[in-house]
Amino acid sequence: MLFPLSSAAFDSLQTLEHAGPSSAQVGGVAHASSEGGGWILEHIMDSPAIDLEPFGQIRLPQFPPVHVFGMTVDLSITKHVVFIWIAAALLIVLLRLAAISYRKGLVPSGFANFIEVFVLFIRDEVVLPTIGKEGMRMMSYFLTVFFFIFTCNIIGLLPYGVTATGNVNVTAGLAIIAFIVIQFAGIRKNGFTGYFKGLIPHGVPVFVLPIMIVVEFLGLFTKPFALCIRLFANMTAGHIVILSLIGLIFIFKSVFVAPISVGFALFICLLEILIALIQAYIFTMLTALFSGLAVHQEH
């Protein structure tokens, strides 16, 4: 994640640089790292401003909270919201350009051919093997999820970029939609009553039924919860590692640490490109797998 350091981040690092001699010792290093660790969270957590150091900041519009049914809802715009809009706008423009080739009856080439590789992969290696022909009705959803997550992940690796999928609220929103799609697919195929009856395996003893009902009911929610936490944790962990490696230079205050820290940070950055693709694939594949289990309960 190639983020420029904001002014607050520089202040934290300068505090480390001017620390006393004891900060070079083991206990001092731990204390210094705890004082300057806030700049890592600053880059990962959401905020009402976009840092463009050394050019300043872009302050985003803030709105007063809205109270609905006793709950306080904050509709203020944050940097993660902005980068979600950017990802959505990029997908609308780029995928529409790719679709023009097909509407004109032309043989796809260049960028359209590149997009077709992913479309065919999701269809032939994800949807059809896990759901079957019934899954073709949901192809648009799976493609949207895959390209959206992949785009958000890649944008977060660019300079001044922000990884929206590193926000648990974003991944929770994706997981809630996945939960609705999974239940809808199962109910459409088996009927409302048949779907929930099919959650309990056949031949289960009567005295085990109360436990099985609770377990299966909780299982409906643990699947999307796993999707939410898996994507959030993986996209956050890589960024924390990169920033921590860079921070070692300022913690140890030694030029000999710089080549090692920068080298490992660059390696993790390259690895993050692969992880951006893998995490988009895993989220899409697991959603398709859970949908397949809901559709084909007899298996």
C-alpha positions as CSV (number, residue, x, y, z in Angstrom):
1,M,0.0,0.0,0.0
2,L,1.9,3.0,-1.2
3,F,0.6,5.8,1.0
4,P,2.4,9.1,1.5
5,L,2.8,10.0,5.1
6,S,0.4,12.7,6.4
7,S,1.5,15.5,8.6
8,A,0.2,13.7,11.7
9,A,2.2,10.6,10.7
10,F,5.4,12.7,10.4
11,D,4.8,14.2,13.8
12,S,4.6,10.7,15.3
13,L,7.8,9.7,13.6
14,Q,9.6,12.8,14.6
15,T,8.6,12.1,18.2
16,L,10.5,8.8,17.8
17,E,13.5,10.5,16.3
18,H,13.9,13.0,19.2
19,A,13.3,10.4,21.9
20,G,15.9,9.9,24.6
21,P,18.9,7.4,24.4
22,S,16.9,4.8,26.3
23,S,14.6,4.4,23.3
24,A,17.4,2.5,21.6
25,Q,17.2,-0.2,24.2
26,V,14.7,-3.1,24.1
27,G,12.3,-1.5,26.5
28,G,12.6,1.9,24.9
29,V,11.9,0.5,21.4
30,A,8.7,-1.1,22.7
31,H,7.7,2.2,24.3
32,A,8.6,4.3,21.2
33,S,6.7,2.0,19.0
34,S,3.6,2.3,21.1
35,E,3.8,6.1,20.9
36,G,4.3,6.2,17.2
37,G,2.0,3.4,16.2
38,G,-0.9,5.7,15.7
39,W,0.2,6.7,12.3
40,I,-0.4,3.1,11.1
41,L,-4.0,3.2,12.3
42,E,-4.4,6.6,10.7
43,H,-3.8,5.1,7.2
44,I,-6.0,2.1,7.8
45,M,-9.0,3.5,9.6
46,D,-11.7,5.6,8.0
47,S,-11.7,9.4,8.3
48,P,-13.6,12.5,7.1
49,A,-10.6,13.7,5.0
50,I,-8.4,12.4,2.2
51,D,-4.7,13.0,2.8
52,L,-2.8,14.3,-0.2
53,E,0.5,15.1,1.5
54,P,2.5,17.2,0.7
55,F,-0.4,18.9,-1.1
56,G,-2.7,19.1,1.9
57,Q,-6.1,17.4,2.6
58,I,-9.5,17.2,1.0
59,R,-12.1,17.7,3.7
60,L,-15.3,15.8,2.9
61,P,-18.8,17.0,3.6
62,Q,-20.1,16.1,7.0
63,F,-23.8,16.0,7.9
64,P,-25.6,16.0,11.3
65,P,-26.6,12.6,12.6
66,V,-30.1,11.3,11.9
67,H,-32.1,9.6,14.6
68,V,-34.2,6.7,13.3
69,F,-36.2,4.4,15.6
70,G,-33.9,5.3,18.5
71,M,-30.7,4.7,16.5
72,T,-28.3,7.3,15.5
73,V,-27.3,7.1,11.8
74,D,-24.4,9.1,10.5
75,L,-24.6,9.8,6.8
76,S,-21.4,11.8,6.6
77,I,-19.1,11.2,3.6
78,T,-15.8,9.5,4.5
79,K,-12.7,8.6,2.4
80,H,-13.8,4.9,2.2
81,V,-17.2,6.0,0.8
82,V,-15.4,8.2,-1.8
83,F,-13.2,5.3,-2.9
84,I,-16.2,3.0,-3.1
85,W,-17.8,5.6,-5.5
86,I,-14.5,5.7,-7.5
87,A,-14.4,1.9,-7.8
88,A,-18.0,1.8,-8.9
89,A,-17.5,4.6,-11.5
90,L,-14.4,2.9,-12.9
91,L,-16.3,-0.4,-13.3
92,I,-19.3,1.3,-15.0
93,V,-17.0,3.0,-17.5
94,L,-14.6,0.2,-18.2
95,L,-17.1,-2.6,-18.4
96,R,-19.4,-0.6,-20.6
97,L,-16.5,0.0,-23.0
98,A,-15.8,-3.8,-23.0
99,A,-19.5,-4.5,-23.7
100,I,-19.6,-2.1,-26.7
101,S,-17.5,-4.6,-28.7
102,Y,-20.1,-7.3,-28.2
103,R,-23.1,-5.1,-28.9
104,K,-21.5,-4.1,-32.3
105,G,-21.0,-7.7,-33.1
106,L,-17.2,-7.3,-33.2
107,V,-14.8,-9.9,-32.2
108,P,-13.5,-8.9,-28.8
109,S,-9.9,-7.8,-28.6
110,G,-7.6,-5.9,-26.2
111,F,-9.4,-4.9,-23.0
112,A,-12.6,-6.6,-23.9
113,N,-10.7,-9.9,-24.3
114,F,-9.0,-9.4,-21.0
115,I,-12.4,-8.9,-19.2
116,E,-13.8,-12.0,-21.0
117,V,-11.1,-14.2,-19.4
118,F,-12.4,-13.3,-16.0
119,V,-16.1,-13.7,-17.0
120,L,-15.5,-17.1,-18.4
121,F,-13.4,-18.1,-15.4
122,I,-16.2,-17.1,-13.0
123,R,-18.8,-18.9,-15.1
124,D,-16.9,-22.2,-15.8
125,E,-14.8,-22.6,-12.7
126,V,-16.9,-21.0,-10.0
127,V,-20.7,-20.8,-10.7
128,L,-21.3,-23.9,-12.8
129,P,-19.3,-26.4,-10.7
130,T,-20.9,-25.2,-7.4
131,I,-24.4,-24.3,-8.3
132,G,-25.0,-25.8,-11.8
133,K,-27.3,-24.3,-14.5
134,E,-29.4,-22.6,-11.8
135,G,-26.4,-20.4,-11.0
136,M,-26.5,-18.8,-14.5
137,R,-29.4,-16.6,-13.3
138,M,-27.1,-15.1,-10.6
139,M,-24.1,-14.6,-12.9
140,S,-24.5,-10.8,-12.9
141,Y,-24.3,-10.8,-9.1
142,F,-21.2,-12.9,-8.9
143,L,-19.4,-10.9,-11.6
144,T,-20.4,-7.7,-9.9
145,V,-19.0,-8.9,-6.5
146,F,-15.8,-10.2,-8.1
147,F,-15.0,-7.1,-10.1
148,F,-16.0,-4.7,-7.3
149,I,-13.8,-6.3,-4.6
150,F,-10.9,-6.7,-7.0
151,T,-11.1,-3.0,-8.1
152,C,-11.3,-1.8,-4.5
153,N,-8.3,-4.0,-3.5
154,I,-6.2,-2.7,-6.4
155,I,-7.1,1.0,-5.8
156,G,-5.8,0.6,-2.3
157,L,-2.3,-0.3,-3.6
158,L,-2.0,2.9,-5.6
159,P,-0.4,6.1,-4.3
160,Y,-2.9,8.1,-2.3
161,G,-5.3,5.1,-2.7
162,V,-7.5,3.8,0.1
163,T,-8.6,0.2,0.4
164,A,-12.4,0.3,1.1
165,T,-12.5,-3.4,1.6
166,G,-10.2,-2.9,4.6
167,N,-13.3,-1.4,6.4
168,V,-15.4,-4.0,8.2
169,N,-18.5,-2.0,7.5
170,V,-17.9,-2.4,3.7
171,T,-17.2,-6.2,4.0
172,A,-20.3,-6.5,6.3
173,G,-22.4,-4.9,3.7
174,L,-21.1,-7.3,1.1
175,A,-21.7,-10.2,3.4
176,I,-25.3,-9.1,4.1
177,I,-26.0,-9.0,0.4
178,A,-24.4,-12.4,0.0
179,F,-26.7,-13.7,2.9
180,I,-29.8,-12.4,1.1
181,V,-28.7,-13.9,-2.2
182,I,-28.0,-17.3,-0.6
183,Q,-31.4,-17.5,1.1
184,F,-33.2,-16.3,-2.0
185,A,-31.5,-18.9,-4.1
186,G,-32.5,-21.7,-1.7
187,I,-36.1,-20.6,-1.3
188,R,-36.6,-20.1,-5.0
189,K,-35.4,-23.6,-5.7
190,N,-37.0,-25.5,-2.8
191,G,-39.8,-23.3,-1.7
192,F,-40.0,-21.4,1.7
193,T,-41.1,-24.4,3.8
194,G,-39.0,-26.9,1.8
195,Y,-35.8,-24.9,2.2
196,F,-35.9,-24.6,5.9
197,K,-37.0,-28.2,6.3
198,G,-34.1,-29.2,4.2
199,L,-31.6,-27.6,6.6
200,I,-32.0,-30.5,8.9
201,P,-30.4,-33.7,7.6
202,H,-32.7,-36.7,7.1
203,G,-32.6,-39.5,9.7
204,V,-31.6,-37.3,12.6
205,P,-32.9,-38.7,16.0
206,V,-35.8,-36.8,17.5
207,F,-33.9,-36.0,20.7
208,V,-31.1,-34.4,18.7
209,L,-33.5,-32.1,16.7
210,P,-33.5,-29.2,19.2
211,I,-29.7,-29.0,19.0
212,M,-29.6,-29.4,15.2
213,I,-32.2,-26.7,14.7
214,V,-30.2,-24.2,16.7
215,V,-26.9,-25.2,15.1
216,E,-28.3,-25.0,11.5
217,F,-30.0,-21.7,12.2
218,L,-26.7,-20.2,13.5
219,G,-24.9,-21.7,10.5
220,L,-27.0,-19.5,8.3
221,F,-25.4,-16.4,9.9
222,T,-21.8,-17.8,10.5
223,K,-21.3,-18.2,6.7
224,P,-21.7,-14.5,5.8
225,F,-19.9,-13.6,9.0
226,A,-16.9,-15.6,7.9
227,L,-17.0,-13.9,4.5
228,C,-17.0,-10.5,6.2
229,I,-14.1,-11.1,8.6
230,R,-12.0,-13.1,6.1
231,L,-12.0,-10.2,3.5
232,F,-11.6,-7.5,6.1
233,A,-8.7,-9.3,8.0
234,N,-6.8,-10.2,4.8
235,M,-6.9,-6.7,3.3
236,T,-6.0,-5.0,6.6
237,A,-3.2,-7.4,7.6
238,G,-1.1,-6.8,4.5
239,H,-1.2,-3.0,4.8
240,I,-0.3,-3.2,8.5
241,V,2.7,-5.4,7.7
242,I,3.9,-2.9,5.0
243,L,3.5,0.1,7.2
244,S,5.2,-1.7,10.2
245,L,8.2,-2.5,8.1
246,I,8.6,1.1,7.0
247,G,8.1,2.2,10.6
248,L,11.1,0.0,11.7
249,I,13.4,2.6,10.0
250,F,12.3,5.3,12.4
251,I,12.0,3.1,15.5
252,F,15.6,1.8,15.2
253,K,16.9,5.1,13.8
254,S,19.5,3.3,11.6
255,V,20.2,3.5,7.9
256,F,21.2,-0.1,8.0
257,V,17.6,-1.1,8.7
258,A,16.3,0.9,5.7
259,P,17.4,-1.5,2.9
260,I,15.9,-4.5,4.7
261,S,12.6,-2.7,5.6
262,V,12.1,-1.3,2.1
263,G,13.0,-4.6,0.4
264,F,10.5,-6.5,2.5
265,A,7.9,-3.8,2.1
266,L,8.3,-3.9,-1.7
267,F,8.0,-7.7,-1.6
268,I,4.8,-7.5,0.4
269,C,3.4,-4.9,-2.0
270,L,3.9,-7.2,-4.9
271,L,2.3,-10.0,-2.9
272,E,-0.6,-7.8,-2.2
273,I,-1.4,-7.5,-5.9
274,L,-1.8,-11.3,-6.0
275,I,-3.8,-11.2,-2.7
276,A,-6.1,-8.6,-4.2
277,L,-7.1,-11.0,-6.9
278,I,-7.2,-14.1,-4.6
279,Q,-9.5,-12.4,-2.1
280,A,-11.9,-11.3,-4.7
281,Y,-12.0,-14.9,-6.0
282,I,-12.4,-16.5,-2.6
283,F,-15.3,-14.2,-1.6
284,T,-17.1,-15.0,-4.9
285,M,-16.3,-18.7,-4.8
286,L,-17.5,-19.1,-1.2
287,T,-20.7,-17.2,-1.9
288,A,-21.3,-19.4,-4.9
289,L,-20.5,-22.5,-2.8
290,F,-22.9,-21.5,-0.1
291,S,-25.6,-20.7,-2.7
292,G,-25.0,-24.2,-4.2
293,L,-25.5,-25.8,-0.8
294,A,-28.8,-23.9,-0.4
295,V,-30.0,-24.8,-3.8
296,H,-29.0,-28.5,-3.8
297,Q,-29.9,-29.5,-0.2
298,E,-30.1,-33.2,-1.1
299,H,-26.4,-33.2,-1.5
